[in-house]
């Protein structure tokens, strides 16, 4: 039986029909999934994604001192929150031993769209190879790109292409959909033109709508961080039953 790798360029395309019995990789390269992976690597006990601000505040009220609130709207820290959505903010000193409640414009919403999946992984360039290796023996894989304000965003499509290309290198028998073929073509063209260097990847990530907004806000270092392939070889899973990432 053929193995299938699919890509959905926006969360609104995710349905129970195209997610059930599949392993889903949710990506929001700039920056939610990169931040989740980093927080867990730096000692967070778990990450609770919140779609709306009141939901996040309710978690904070329930958890008290053991909770750190992080989040943004339009790339800017939410008023009253401890931190924004920069992976560089969540150092061990800030997050070790605590729960991060994260509320973002795009990434946490994408996670909420994927509850029908058999398993949900958190994907970003910083854990690219780890995610690819974990998928090597799967039969049905779908990448769900978070997009920016419900529009397709190039950095997430580029990650989908990088992940699919890596998986095709390490395991056989994959059938890919048209969107995956587009994403792979984008990734391979980028690598051919630049060699795939981290500095080149950071520049490429800065070209999309999300990247341009971060550059406008002065988050150049965040883009460089998120472009550092395999910086954090950690596998993170979203647990729908407990509604957290560990």
KOLTI-221619 format. One record per residue: residue number from 1; residue in one letter; x, y, z of N, C-alpha, C, O, CB in turn. Coordinates in pm, whole numbers, m for minus. Each point is the difference from the previous one (the first is absolute). Glycine has a CB too. Example, Ala and Ser with C-alpha at 12.3 -4.5 7.8 and 13.67 -1.06 7.14 Angstrom:
KOLTI-221619
PT     k   r       nX       nY       nZ      caX      caY      caZ       cX       cY       cZ       oX       oY       oZ      cbX      cbY      cbZ
PT     1   A     1319     m569      780      m89      119        0       90      120        0      104       m2       66     m293     m115       59
PT     2   S      154      222     m197       82      119        6      m77      109       73       51      111       17       67     m174     m232
This chain:
KOLTI-221619
PT     k   r       nX       nY       nZ      caX      caY      caZ       cX       cY       cZ       oX       oY       oZ      cbX      cbY      cbZ
PT     1   X       85     m120        0      m85      120        0       88      124        0      100        7       72     m284     m130       51
PT     2   X      146      221     m204       78      123       m7      m10       78      129     m102       m2       69       66       10     m315
PT     3   X      143       61      278        2       92      113      m26      140      m55       48       35     m108      115     m182      240
PT     4   X     m237      226      m58      m42      129      m53       48      115       88      m13       m2      122     m188     m108     m224
PT     5   X      257      210       35       43      122       66      m78      115      m61       13       29     m119      221     m121      167
PT     6   X     m315      157       33      m84      110      m47       40      129       69       57        0      109     m246     m159     m155
PT     7   X      157      269      m19       25      132       58     m126       85      m15      m60        5     m107      307      m20       54
PT     8   X     m285       80      161     m110       96       m2       59      136       25       61       23      105     m231     m195      m24
PT     9   X      155      263     m174       64      131       10      m66       92      102       57      102       37        9     m129     m273
PT    10   X     m187       m7      281      m70       79      100      m77      m91       95      m46     m106      m43       26      299     m119
PT    11   X        6     m157      290      m75      m83       94     m147      m17      m38      m60     m103       31      216      179      143
PT    12   X     m215       23     m240     m141      m10      m38      m27     m116      m94     m115      m41      m17       96      287       48
PT    13   X      124     m299      m93      m15     m115      m90       m2     m132       76      m28     m105      m59      141      236     m119
PT    14   X      m82     m128      307        4     m122       81     m141      m41       42      m74       80       56      304      m18       26
PT    15   X     m265     m187     m111     m130      m55       39       21     m137       61      109      m57       m9     m226      186     m175
PT    16   X       14     m180      247       11     m135       56       28     m102     m111       68      m99       24     m224      163      164
PT    17   X      104      m40     m308       21      m93     m111      146       m9      m42       48     m108      m33     m279      158      m43
PT    18   X      304       65       77      139       m7      m47      103       m3      114      120        9      m25     m195      112     m177
PT    19   X       27     m136      327       94      m11      112      m13     m131       78       97      m45       62     m104      291      m47
PT    20   X     m110     m307      m16      m23     m120       80       99     m110      m39       24      m25     m118     m267       85      139
PT    21   X      299     m125       82       96     m110      m15      135       45      m56       82      m85      m36     m275      m66        1
PT    22   X      218      280       29      126       50      m51       84       60      112      m51       46      102      m56       m4     m323
PT    23   X      238      m43      198       89       81       81        6      137      m65       29       13     m119      109     m215      196
PT    24   X     m167      303        0       m1      137      m49      117       76       60       26      m10      120     m278        5     m147
PT    25   X      321       81      m57      105       90       46      m51      142      m19      m23       44     m112      209     m209       54
PT    26   X     m204      236      168      m43      139       m6      124       89        3       87      m18       85     m308      m36       29
PT    27   X      228      149     m206      114       90       m2      m44      146       m8      m90       37      m75      225     m215      m35
PT    28   X      m69      257      191       m9      147       m8      142       48       27       34       42      111     m283      m29      m32
PT    29   X      330      m19     m183      143       23       13       30      132       71       88        7       85      m51     m141     m294
PT    30   X     m112      239      173       18      133       58     m126       43       75      m81       70      m59      242       m9     m127
PT    31   X     m183     m100      317      103      m58       81      m51     m108       95       79      m61       73       39      274      m91
PT    32   X     m249     m239       19      m59      m77      109       62     m138       19       33      m38      112     m240      161     m155
PT    33   X      224     m199      m67       52     m135       20      149        4       39       46      m86       76     m213       m2     m243
PT    34   X      240      185      118      139       16       43        6       35      149       88      m48       71      m24      122     m303
PT    35   X     m156        8      277       m5       38      141      m38     m117       90       59      m18      106     m119      250     m176
PT    36   X      m38     m310       29      m42     m116       79      116      m98       18       26      m46      112     m260       73     m198
PT    37   X      304      m57      m21      113      m94        7      108       54       93       56      m74       80     m106       m5     m314
PT    38   X       78      207      222      105       62       81      m37        0      148       83      m32       85      m19      175     m279
PT    39   X     m188     m108      225      m43        3      140       10     m138       63       46      m13      114     m200      202     m167
PT    40   X      114     m292      m19        9     m135       54      146      m42       19       35      m61      101     m252        3     m212
PT    41   X      300       92       15      143      m33       11       63       70      120       91      m54       63      m79       23     m311
PT    42   X      m60      148      280       57       78      111      m68      m27      134       21       74       96       38       99     m261
PT    43   X     m140     m280      170      m48      m46      129     m146       21       32      m43      m34      110      265       76      m40
PT    44   X     m301       14     m163     m144       12       25      m58     m140       22       34      m94      m72      m48      305      m69
PT    45   X      m73     m224      240      m62     m129       24     m101      m36     m107      m22     m118      m30       57      153      274
PT    46   X      m97       67     m302      m96      m20     m109      m32      138      m58       31      103       59     m130     m313       50
PT    47   X       38      209     m226      m49      122      m63     m148      m18      m29      m40      m97      m65      266      149      m37
PT    48   X     m307       41      150     m143       m4      m27      m31      105     m107       16      120       26      m69     m199      211
PT    49   X        9       38     m354      m35       98     m104     m139       56       25      m94      m75       25      241      m44     m190
PT    50   X     m160      249      157     m129       66       15      m34       74     m128       86       68      m58      m51      m45      308
PT    51   X     m158      m35     m294      m41       66     m123      m35      147       27       35       88      m79     m120     m308      m10
PT    52   X       15      245      198      m45      135       32       63       50      129       39      m79       86     m255       33     m205
PT    53   X      226      177      133       65       60      116      m71      m35      131       69      m36       96        8      222     m244
PT    54   X     m210     m179      158      m65      m36      127       28     m144       42       12      m29      119     m190      193     m172
PT    55   X      189     m253      m44       34     m139       29      137       m9       65       19      m73       97     m160       m3     m291
PT    56   X      238      150      140      135        0       56        0       55      142       65      m55       89       30       81     m319
PT    57   X     m167       82      250       m6       63      133      m64      m95      101       42       m4      116      m56      232     m222
PT    58   X      m86     m303       64      m65      m97       89       98     m108       44        0      m40      116     m219       84     m229
PT    59   X      302      m90       20      104      m99       36       96       59      103       38      m67       96      m57      m38     m324
PT    60   X       58      229      208       91       66       93      m62       10      139       67      m24      101       31      155     m292
PT    61   X     m226      m97      196      m69       11      128       m4     m135       72       18       m6      122     m156      193     m215
PT    62   X      116     m293       17       m8     m133       60      136      m53       45        9      m69      101     m207       24     m245
PT    63   X      302       78       70      132      m57       27       85       85       93       91      m52       64     m104      m54     m285
PT    64   X      m15      233      229       71       88       92      146       17      m33       36       19     m116     m195      m88      288
PT    65   X      243       61      m72      142       30      m15       74      m99      m88      109       29      m49     m117       75      272
PT    66   X      m50     m221     m244       65     m101      m84      m20       25     m149       45      m80      m82      m77      m82      267
PT    67   X      m33      271     m220      m35       28     m140       68      126      m50        7      101       71     m226     m214      m37
PT    68   X      270      107     m155       53      116      m70      m89       26     m121      m27      m92      m78      266       45      157
PT    69   X     m285      171      m94      m85       37     m114       85       56     m113       75       96       20     m267      m49      136
PT    70   X      179     m105     m273       67       53     m118      m99       15     m114      m91      m82      m14      307      m23       86
PT    71   X     m199      208     m152      m91       12     m113       14      131      m74       62       95       48     m214     m241       72
PT    72   X       92      148     m238        7      120      m85     m124       13      m84      m74      m96      m25      321       79       20
PT    73   X     m269      137      m39      m95       29     m105       72       91      m99       48      107       36     m252     m130      119
PT    74   X      211      m22     m280       72       76     m101      149        9       26       67       91      m49     m273       37       13
PT    75   X      259     m223      113      143       m1       32       36       76      126      114       m6       45      m73      m14     m284
PT    76   X     m137       92      297       25       85      117      m53      m68      125     m109      m58       m2       96      265     m141
PT    77   X       90     m201      253      m41      m61      125     m139       47       41      m34      118      m13      275     m134       83
PT    78   X     m322      m78      m19     m135       32       46        9       76      132       75      m38       90     m170     m167     m206
PT    79   X       20      311      126        2       82      122      m34      m85      122      m98      m74        0       32      276     m135
PT    80   X      148     m191      239      m21      m75      123       67     m135        4        3      m64      105     m214      181      m88
PT    81   X      266     m163     m130       71     m128       m3      144       20       46       55      110       m8     m203     m191     m181
PT    82   X      209      m28      238      139        7       46       97       18     m116       94       80        7     m155     m223      188
PT    83   X       37       68     m303       91       m2     m114      m79       m5     m129     m122      m20        1      297      m95      137
PT    84   X     m104      134     m249      m62       m8     m130       11     m141      m56      m27      m98       69       79      339     m109
PT    85   X      m13     m250      m87        8     m128      m69      139      m20      m59       15      m64     m104     m261       76       52
PT    86   X      347       43      118      137      m19      m47       61     m123       66       m1      m10      122       26      258     m159
PT    87   X       28     m342      m41       64     m116       63      117       39       88       33      m72       94     m103      m64     m288
PT    88   X      132      248      165      117       41       78      m38       50      140       86       11       87       28       48     m301
PT    89   X     m240      m29      234      m45       47      132       m5     m112      103       18       23      120     m149      154     m234
PT    90   X      106     m299       68      m30     m109       93      127      m79       35       18     m116      m38     m250      101      m58
PT    91   X      317       82      168      126      m57       48      m29      m94      117     m109        4       57      238      201     m133
PT    92   X      m31     m289      113      m21      m86      118      m35       80      125      m81      m45       81      241     m117     m179
PT    93   X     m102      279      114      m28       82      118     m146       42        6      m57       16      108      293       65     m112
PT    94   X     m296      m62     m114     m139       45       m7      m99     m114       11     m103       13       67      179      176     m208
PT    95   X      m47     m302       77     m104     m100      m25       22     m133       68      m95      m78        8       62      189     m221
PT    96   X      150     m142      262       26     m133       57      m94      m29      116      m14       80       92      254      m62     m161
PT    97   X     m305     m136       62      m90      m43      105     m137       65       m2      m79      m19       92      278      m19       40
PT    98   X     m229      113     m236     m127       71       m8      m79      m40     m125       55      m56      m94       47      247      220
PT    99   X     m231     m160     m124      m87      m18     m116       m2      129      m80      m20      108       55     m122     m278       68
PT   100   X      163      159     m252      m17      114      m89     m138       m6      m62      m34      m97      m67      282      106       19
PT   101   X     m328       93       71     m126       16      m71       27       97     m115       35      116       23     m178     m160      188
PT   102   X      125       m4     m333       39       77     m118     m122       28      m86      m74      m91      m38      303      m12       42
PT   103   X     m250      231      m35     m113       43      m81       54       84     m116       51      110       22     m209     m112      179
PT   104   X      148      m50     m323       57       69     m115     m105       23     m108     m109      m57        4      332      m44       48
PT   105   X     m188      184     m146      m94       35     m107      m31     m118      m90     m115      m16      m42      202      247       49
PT   106   X       13     m314      m36      m18     m105     m101       28     m142       50      m81      m90      m24      141      261     m141
PT   107   X       52     m192      233       43     m135       32      m91      m75       95      m32     m116      m24      257      194      m15
PT   108   X     m267      m14      148      m86      m71       94     m139      m25      m59      m66      m97       35      192      201      155
PT   109   X     m169      m17     m279     m125      m25      m72       12     m123      m90      m93      m80       m9       41      326       15
PT   110   X      167     m261      m71       21     m116      m87       m8     m130       79      m59      m97      m47      201      237     m104
PT   111   X      m83     m142      269       m8     m120       84     m145      m37       30      m36     m117       m1      258      174      101
PT   112   X     m303       43      m74     m140      m26       33      m77      m61     m118     m101      m67       20      110      258      141
PT   113   X       38     m168     m284      m65      m55     m119       31     m148      m21      m63      m64      m84       74      291      m16
PT   114   X       84     m281      174       54     m132      m34      m35     m109       99       70     m101       10      114      219     m121
PT   115   X     m292      m98      185      m35      m94      106      m36     m139      m50        4      m96       77      m81      289       53
PT   116   X       41     m206     m257      m42     m130      m53      118      m92      m30      m20     m119      m27     m180      230      m68
PT   117   X      320      m60      100      118      m80      m37       27     m111      102      m37       11      117      133      190     m231
PT   118   X      m31     m306       68       42     m107       91      112       47       91        5      m36      118      m72     m134     m288
PT   119   X      156      250      116      111       53       77       38      135      m59       m4       18     m122       88     m251      182
PT   120   X      m48      328       25       36      134      m47      140       33       50       26       m1      120     m268       74     m122
PT   121   X      331      m43      m92      137       39       32       18      149      m28      m70       59      m82      154     m292       27
PT   122   X       12      292      126       31      142      m17      126       10      m85      105      m52       37     m212      113      187
PT   123   X       96        7     m338      111        4      m95       51      141      m28      m77       95      m10      m15     m300      m90
PT   124   X      224      215       88       65      126      m38      138      m36      m55       45     m113       13     m172      248      165
PT   125   X      192      m39     m239      134      m28      m51       95      m41      113       93      m77      m23     m132      240     m164
PT   126   X       16     m112      307       94      m29      108       m6     m145       46       92      m46       68     m113      282        3
PT   127   X      m84     m311     m107       m1     m144       32      m32      m86     m123      m57     m108       11      m14      165      222
PT   128   X      108       m7     m349      m36      m62     m128       37     m148       m9      m87      m83      m27      116      305      m77
PT   129   X       97     m256      127       44     m139      m18      m64      m93      102      m30     m115      m32      246      199      m58
PT   130   X     m237      m36      211      m64      m82      104     m142      m36      m41      m42     m115       16      184      225      159
PT   131   X     m215      m13     m226     m137      m28      m46        3      m97     m118      m79      m95       m3        5      323       82
PT   132   X      161     m205     m174        8      m88     m117       29     m144       42      m63      m93      m50      142      286      m89
PT   133   X       15     m212      229       36     m134       43     m117      m67       70      m20     m121      m14      258      193       37
PT   134   X     m316        4       53     m113      m58       71     m110      m47      m95      m83      m83       37      137      230      157
PT   135   X      m56      m93     m316     m103      m33      m97       40     m113      m95      m81      m43      m82        7      278       97
PT   136   X      197     m282       m5       55      m91     m101      m80     m129      m17        0      m58     m109      222      152      162
PT   137   X     m289     m139       51      m75     m126       m8     m151       20       m3      m76      m96       13      263      m12      106
PT   138   X     m232      231     m136     m143       28       m5      m56      m28     m140       75       m8      m98      m47      181      279
PT   139   X     m160     m186     m189      m67      m24     m127      m73      122      m53      m10       20     m122      m15     m256      190
PT   140   X      m27      319       21      m81      116      m39       49      121       78      m12        5      123     m189     m152     m175
PT   141   X      255      245      m18       55      120       63      m59      123      m69      m11        5     m122      226     m126      184
PT   142   X     m254      219       19      m47      128      m54       68      114       73        4        1      123     m226     m103     m185
PT   143   X      276      198      m12       50      123       58     m110      105      m11      m56       21     m108      298      m79       49
PT   144   X     m271      124      170      m96      110        1       76      129       25       60       19      106     m247     m170      m22
PT   145   X      186      239     m182       67      129       10      m95      100       66     m119        5      m31      259      m54     m175
PT   146   X      m87      129      298      m85       94       75      m41      121      m81     m109       54       19      222     m130      187
PT   147   X      m24      120     m298      m31      119      m77        9      126       84       35       m4      118     m182     m134     m262
PT   148   X      116      249       82       m2      130       68     m133       68      m28      m31       34     m114      284      m12       95
PT   149   X     m329       m4      124     m132       64      m14      m85      m68     m107      m63       65      m83      164      150      157
PT   150   X      m99     m348      m70      m79      m84      m90       42        9     m146      m79      m29      m91     m108       56      249
PT   151   X      309       14     m179       58       m1     m135      124      m88       m1       70      m11      100     m160      243     m147
PT   152   X      117     m293      m67      116      m88      m13      126       80       24       14      113      m48     m136     m260     m116
PT   153   X      213       88      240      126       68       31      117      m84      m47        3     m121       21     m109      234      177
PT   154   X      203      m48     m261      106      m73      m68       89      m79       93       47     m108      m36      m53      282     m135
PT   155   X       31     m123      294       92      m71       88      m53     m136       43       77      m95       15        5      315       65
PT   156   X     m214     m230      m61      m56     m129       38        0      m97     m117       24     m120       17     m166      234      154
PT   157   X      114      m63     m291        7      m85     m119      144      m49      m22       21     m115      m37     m215      241      m66
PT   158   X      290      m39      127      140      m39      m16       36     m110       99       71      m94      m36      m14      326      m43
PT   159   X     m104     m221      203       26     m106       98      m64     m131      m44       62     m105       10      m51      277      172
PT   160   X     m135     m166     m231      m67     m121      m47       83      m68     m109       13     m122       m3     m237      222       60
PT   161   X      279      m20     m147       83      m55     m106      129      m61       53       43     m105      m45     m139      273     m108
PT   162   X      156     m101      250      124      m53       60      m26     m130       72       80      m94      m11        6      326       37
PT   163   X     m197     m240       47      m32     m122       72      m30     m114      m95       49     m112       18     m139      248      170
PT   164   X       11     m110     m291      m32     m104      m97      125      m47      m72       19     m121      m19     m248      218      m10
PT   165   X      314       m4      m13      124      m37      m70       89      m86       90       59      m98      m46      m71      309      m89
PT   166   X       22     m174      262       81      m78       94      m57     m140       20       75      m97        6       m8      309      109
PT   167   X     m199     m222     m106      m63     m129       20       18      m90     m122       20     m121       14     m186      229      138
PT   168   X      158      m50     m270       22      m78     m122      143      m53       m8       25     m103      m62     m200      240      m53
PT   169   X      268      m66      177      140      m44        0       23     m120       92       86      m84      m28      m20      319      m22
PT   170   X     m141     m242      160       30     m102      102      m96     m118       m1       24      m99       68       70      280       69
PT   171   X     m204     m173     m215      m94     m112       m6      m65       m3     m138       m6      102      m70      m37      m88      320
PT   172   X       m6     m131     m288      m49      m23     m136     m152      m15       m5      m66      m19      102      284      m89     m157
PT   173   X     m271      117      m67     m139      m38      m26     m103      108       20     m118      m30       14      186     m189       51
PT   174   X      m26      346      m63      m94      107       27      m70       50     m127       64       21     m103       77       45      298
PT   175   X     m270      m49     m185      m79       68     m102      m28      140       52      m43       15      115      m62     m233     m200
PT   176   X      128      321        4      m17      137       48     m112       69      m77      m23      m29     m118      266       39      181
PT   177   X     m311       81        5     m107       77      m62       60      120      m75      119       27       10     m282     m100      171
PT   178   X       79      142     m256       46      114      m79       61      110       87      102       59      m36     m278     m112     m133
PT   179   X      113       79      284       53      105       87      138      m36       54       88       85       11     m323      m23       51
PT   180   X      253     m189      m30      131      m45       46      104       14     m110      113       41       25     m222     m200      134
PT   181   X       70      126     m282       93       14     m113       41      146      m17      116       30      m28     m222     m229      m85
PT   182   X       11      290      129       32      144       m9       97       39      110       98       71      m26     m324      m26      m73
PT   183   X      201      m92      221       86       33      113      141      m56      m18       98       68       30     m299      m63      117
PT   184   X      210     m128     m195      132      m60      m25       75       79     m107      120       25       12     m209     m253       52
PT   185   X       17      267     m168       63       79     m106       55      131       52      109       42      m38     m262     m147     m126
PT   186   X       78      170      252       45      125       60      127      m23       81       96       76      m11     m334        8       19
PT   187   X      238     m189       76      116      m30       83      123      m32      m85      108       53       25     m261     m137      154
PT   188   X      137       m2     m277      115      m42      m80       54      115      m83      122       10      m19     m215     m242       10
PT   189   X        7      319      m39       47      118      m73       80       91       92      102       56      m40     m300      m71     m115
PT   190   X      149       31      278       71       83       97      138      m59       31       99       73        3     m320       m1       96
PT   191   X      228     m202      m77      128      m65       32       96       10     m118      119       26       18     m236     m183      139
PT   192   X       66      135     m276       84        8     m120       59      140      m17      114       16      m41     m252     m195      m67
PT   193   X       58      280      139       45      138      m20       94       50      109       85       86      m24     m298      m44      m93
PT   194   X      197      m98      238       73       58      114       88      m98       76       83       41       81     m269      115      m61
PT   195   X      169     m284      m46       71     m100       79      m70      m31      131       47      m83       77      163      161     m181
PT   196   X     m322      m11      131      m76      m26      121       63       54      127      m34      m45      110      m50     m153     m222
PT   197   X      174      294       99       68       55      118      m99       69       93     m103       51      m44      312      m20      m92
PT   198   X     m177      m30      265      m90       60       99      m24      148      m28     m111       50       15      192     m215      154
PT   199   X       24      234     m211      m17      143      m29      m93       20     m120      m81       92       m2      310      m45       95
PT   200   X     m215     m136     m192      m88        9     m116     m143      m35       37      m95       61      m49      287     m119     m100
PT   201   X     m208      m41      237     m134      m38       43      m65      114       79     m118       29      m19      188     m271       26
PT   202   X        5      306       79      m54      114       74      m46      110      m96     m106       59       19      258     m113      175
PT   203   X      m73       79     m296      m39      102      m98     m128      m41      m73      m86       84      m26      328      m21       m3
PT   204   X     m253     m191       m3     m120      m50      m69     m123       11       90     m107       39      m45      251     m196      m90
PT   205   X     m128      122      263     m112        8       93      m47      144       17     m118       26       28      204     m229       91
PT   206   X        6      297     m136      m35      140       15      m78       57     m116      m46      114        7      247      m92      129
PT   207   X     m217      m99     m244      m67       52     m119     m152      m12        6      m71       75      m66      273     m135      m62
PT   208   X     m253      m35      207     m144      m20        8      m68      105       85       66       84       62      m29     m326      m93
PT   209   X     m170      237       35      m76      100       75       36       m3      148       20      105       62     m206     m125     m228
PT   210   X      194     m101      223       36      m11      141      139       50       27       23       71       98     m175     m264      m80
PT   211   X      246      157     m104      138       44       17       14      150      m15       73       63       77        1     m282     m162
PT   212   X     m142      276      m12        8      145      m19      m54       74      123       53      103       40      m78     m135     m288
PT   213   X      m82      m23      307      m55       63      119       98       m6      116       15       97       75     m245     m158     m153
PT   214   X      297      m53       95       99      m12      108      118       93      m23       51       60       95     m120     m299      m61
PT   215   X      113      252     m157      110       94      m28      m43      142       30       79       79       54        8     m233     m232
PT   216   X     m208      188      145      m51      135       28       m2       27      150       23      113       44     m162     m123     m252
PT   217   X      112      m95      286       m7       14      145      137      m14       69       11       14      121     m243     m102     m133
PT   218   X      335       60      m69      135       m9       56       42     m138       46       97      m13       74     m128      243       m9
PT   219   X      m41     m335     m106       30     m136       46       93      m74      m97      m25     m116      m34     m198      112      148
PT   220   X      329       70     m158       95      m63      m91       60     m126       63       15     m102      m67       36      326      m35
PT   221   X      m17     m217      231       65     m112       66      m95     m119       14       46     m114        1      100      275      122
PT   222   X     m275     m137     m112      m95     m110        5        0      m78     m131       m5     m123        0     m136      253      162
PT   223   X      146      m58     m273        0      m67     m130      126      m85      m15       m7     m113      m49     m129      302      m50
PT   224   X      251     m136      140      124      m77       m5      m10     m124       88       46     m107      m40       83      318       m4
PT   225   X     m187     m198      161      m18     m113       91      m86     m108      m67       35     m118        1      m14      272      199
PT   226   X     m132     m113     m257      m94      m95      m61       55      m64     m127      m51     m102      m45     m134      236      141
PT   227   X      290      m75     m154       61      m53     m122      117      m94       29       63      m51      m93     m132      260      m24
PT   228   X       98     m232      243      115      m84       39      m42     m147       m1      m44      m53      102      139      242       40
PT   229   X      m82     m254     m257      m50     m136      m19       64      m96      101      121       m3       18     m157       51     m263
PT   230   X      m52     m127      310       39     m104       97       68       57      123       75      m70       68      m50      m85     m257
PT   231   X      m52      279      219       55       62      121      m43      m75      126       78      m15       94      m79      236     m212
PT   232   X     m124     m269      119      m55      m68      118      m59     m134      m45     m113       m3      m51       63      226      167
PT   233   X      122     m331      m99      m47     m131      m47     m102      m62       95       23     m106       58      197       73     m170
PT   234   X     m330      100      127     m103      m44       96     m132      m27      m72      m42       77      m86      152       57      268
PT   235   X     m174     m245     m146     m131      m32      m53     m106       46       99        5      m36      118       88     m162     m247
PT   236   X     m187      277       84     m107       52       86     m134      m45      m55      m25        7     m120      165      193      186
PT   237   X     m227     m247       24     m132      m51      m41     m112       79       68        8       33      118       92     m260     m152
PT   238   X     m202      256      m44     m121       64       54      m97     m110       40      m39      m84      m81       72      291      m64
PT   239   X      m71     m205      273      m91     m102       53     m140       59        8      m28       85       85      216     m193       49
PT   240   X     m276       64     m223     m133       58       m8      m79      m24      129      m75       87       44       78     m120     m293
PT   241   X       14      m84      309      m76      m34      120       29       95      115      m92       43       70       94     m280     m142
PT   242   X      126      269       91       38       90      109       20      144      m46       24       91       80       82     m286       32
PT   243   X     m117      215     m244       12      131      m64      131       69       36        2      117       38     m250      m97      m35
PT   244   X      358      m95      m15      130       61       23      105      m67      m89      m24     m103      m62      m41      159      299
PT   245   X      182        7     m240      112      m52      m78      110      m40       97       35       75       91      m94       70     m291
PT   246   X      113     m264      180      110      m47       85      110      m60      m88      102      m45       52     m262        0      140
